[in-house]
Amino acid sequence: MDNRPIGVFDSGLGGLTVVKEIIKQLPNESIIYFGDDGRAPYGTKSKETVIKYTKQDAAFLLSMDVKLVVVACNTISAFALPELKASINVPVLEVIGPGARSALKKTKRGRIGVIATPATIRSGVYPKAINSINPDVKIFSQECPLFVPLVEEGWWDNEITRMVAEEYLKELKKAQIDTLVLGCTHYPVISNVIRDVMGDGVVLVSSAEELSVTLKELLLKEGLESRNESPVYRYYTSDSVEKFKKLGKMILGKEISNIERIEMEN
């Protein structure tokens, strides 16, 4: 048993979609979340910059004595995971493997689409992860760089977001995919828009649920599960606390307290 908190981090608010599922599946676990809103988005930055930011983000969480780190960011998982694992001494979980496994469980015709940031798409990490399990699956990828700033702005369901989604997703509609991986933890926030554009015949896949199952199994295996009757949730941002509080409430479906702004090196 280990009552220390789980550390979760992302380039911004999107990782709260993962936090929401962890709270649901593991109600006794305390969580410390860091959203690096002030330097978002990571998905348009160089690999070297992403690695640098990742190490700084993880170092901050480790300073809070977390027992495990969840990388709630696909770009980090694609670009910086080996360097992160080599630099810290606690278990690390990422979102790409769970997302790939979930997509394979849900596809009926073996035609899977992936939408993500430019960095994640160009890394080829999702096709590699999916085809390593089933090489016969056809994968169609699309960069969607504007989705992250739209989410961070709080424009979750308006005309601009729908126009952008129509433009990004038109080739995937032509490809007649039956499953679509939301390859960025920000994207589930605008899943209603994406679902409307793609139609009812396409199943949307978020890695959060599958990751929470993997997390639960790891905690049990390593003897790290918590028995907290009153778990504590603390949130940190490198940008506006008020913005985090407003949008975070919309994602989690409840008021957020214990939010603090911290300065990160640029």
Backbone hydrogen bonds, N-H to C=O, Kabsch-Sander energy under -0.5 kcal/mol:
donor,donor_aa,acceptor,acceptor_aa,energy
2,D,225,E,-2.1
6,I,30,S,-2.7
7,G,68,L,-3.0
8,V,32,I,-2.7
9,F,70,V,-2.0
10,D,34,F,-1.9
16,L,13,L,-2.2
17,T,14,G,-2.2
18,V,15,G,-0.8
19,V,15,G,-1.9
20,K,16,L,-2.5
21,E,17,T,-1.1
22,I,18,V,-2.3
23,I,19,V,-2.7
24,K,20,K,-1.7
25,Q,21,E,-2.6
26,L,22,I,-3.3
29,E,26,L,-1.7
31,I,232,V,-1.9
32,I,6,I,-2.7
33,Y,234,R,-2.8
34,F,8,V,-2.4
35,G,236,Y,-2.7
36,D,10,D,-2.3
36,D,34,F,-0.6
37,D,35,G,-1.7
39,R,36,D,-1.8
40,A,37,D,-1.0
45,K,42,Y,-2.1
50,V,46,S,-2.4
51,I,47,K,-2.5
52,K,48,E,-2.1
53,Y,49,T,-2.7
54,T,50,V,-2.5
55,K,51,I,-2.2
56,Q,52,K,-1.7
57,D,53,Y,-2.8
58,A,54,T,-2.7
59,A,55,K,-2.1
60,F,56,Q,-1.8
61,L,57,D,-1.9
62,L,58,A,-2.7
63,S,59,A,-1.6
64,M,61,L,-1.6
65,D,62,L,-1.8
66,V,61,L,-0.8
67,K,5,P,-2.5
68,L,5,P,-0.6
69,V,91,P,-2.6
70,V,7,G,-3.3
71,V,69,V,-0.6
71,V,93,L,-3.3
72,A,9,F,-2.1
72,A,70,V,-1.1
73,C,71,V,-0.8
77,S,73,C,-2.0
78,A,74,N,-2.2
79,F,75,T,-2.2
80,A,76,I,-3.0
81,L,76,I,-0.7
84,L,80,A,-2.3
85,K,81,L,-2.8
86,A,82,P,-1.8
87,S,83,E,-0.8
87,S,84,L,-1.0
88,I,84,L,-0.9
93,L,69,V,-2.5
99,G,95,V,-1.8
100,A,96,I,-2.6
101,R,97,G,-2.3
102,S,98,P,-2.2
103,A,99,G,-2.1
104,L,100,A,-1.9
105,K,101,R,-1.6
106,K,102,S,-1.4
107,T,103,A,-2.0
112,I,110,G,-0.5
112,I,138,K,-2.8
113,G,179,T,-3.3
114,V,140,F,-2.6
115,I,181,V,-2.3
116,A,142,Q,-1.5
119,A,43,G,-1.8
121,I,117,T,-2.5
122,R,118,P,-2.7
123,S,119,A,-1.3
124,G,120,T,-0.7
124,G,121,I,-1.2
125,V,120,T,-0.8
128,K,124,G,-1.9
129,A,125,V,-2.3
130,I,126,Y,-2.9
131,N,127,P,-2.8
132,S,128,K,-1.4
133,I,129,A,-0.5
133,I,130,I,-1.1
134,N,130,I,-2.4
137,V,134,N,-1.3
138,K,110,G,-2.9
140,F,112,I,-2.4
142,Q,114,V,-2.3
144,C,116,A,-2.5
147,F,144,C,-1.4
150,L,146,L,-1.8
151,V,147,F,-2.3
152,E,148,V,-2.8
153,E,149,P,-1.6
154,G,150,L,-0.6
154,G,151,V,-1.2
155,W,150,L,-2.3
156,W,154,G,-1.5
162,R,158,N,-2.2
163,M,159,E,-2.3
164,V,160,I,-2.4
165,A,161,T,-2.5
166,E,162,R,-2.4
167,E,163,M,-1.9
168,Y,164,V,-2.6
169,L,165,A,-2.5
170,K,166,E,-0.8
170,K,167,E,-0.5
173,K,169,L,-2.0
174,K,170,K,-1.8
175,A,171,E,-1.5
176,Q,173,K,-1.2
177,I,172,L,-1.2
178,D,111,R,-2.5
179,T,111,R,-1.3
180,L,203,V,-3.1
181,V,113,G,-3.3
182,L,180,L,-0.5
182,L,205,V,-3.1
183,G,115,I,-2.5
183,G,181,V,-1.5
184,C,182,L,-0.7
187,Y,184,C,-1.4
189,V,186,H,-1.6
190,I,187,Y,-1.6
191,S,188,P,-1.6
194,I,190,I,-2.1
195,R,191,S,-3.0
196,D,192,N,-2.0
197,V,193,V,-2.2
198,M,194,I,-2.5
199,G,195,R,-2.5
202,V,199,G,-1.4
203,V,178,D,-2.4
203,V,201,G,-0.5
205,V,180,L,-2.9
206,S,204,L,-0.5
210,E,206,S,-0.5
211,L,207,S,-2.8
212,S,208,A,-2.1
213,V,209,E,-1.5
214,T,210,E,-2.1
215,L,211,L,-2.8
216,K,212,S,-2.3
217,E,213,V,-2.1
218,L,214,T,-2.2
219,L,215,L,-2.6
220,L,216,K,-1.9
221,K,217,E,-2.4
222,E,218,L,-2.6
223,G,219,L,-0.5
223,G,220,L,-0.7
224,L,219,L,-2.8
225,E,219,L,-0.9
228,N,28,N,-0.7
234,R,31,I,-2.5
234,R,232,V,-0.5
235,Y,258,N,-2.9
236,Y,33,Y,-2.6
237,T,260,E,-2.1
238,S,35,G,-1.4
244,F,240,S,-2.0
245,K,241,V,-2.8
246,K,242,E,-2.4
247,L,243,K,-2.6
248,G,244,F,-2.5
249,K,245,K,-1.6
250,M,246,K,-1.1
251,I,247,L,-1.8
252,L,248,G,-2.9
253,G,249,K,-1.9
254,K,249,K,-0.5
260,E,235,Y,-1.9
262,I,237,T,-2.6
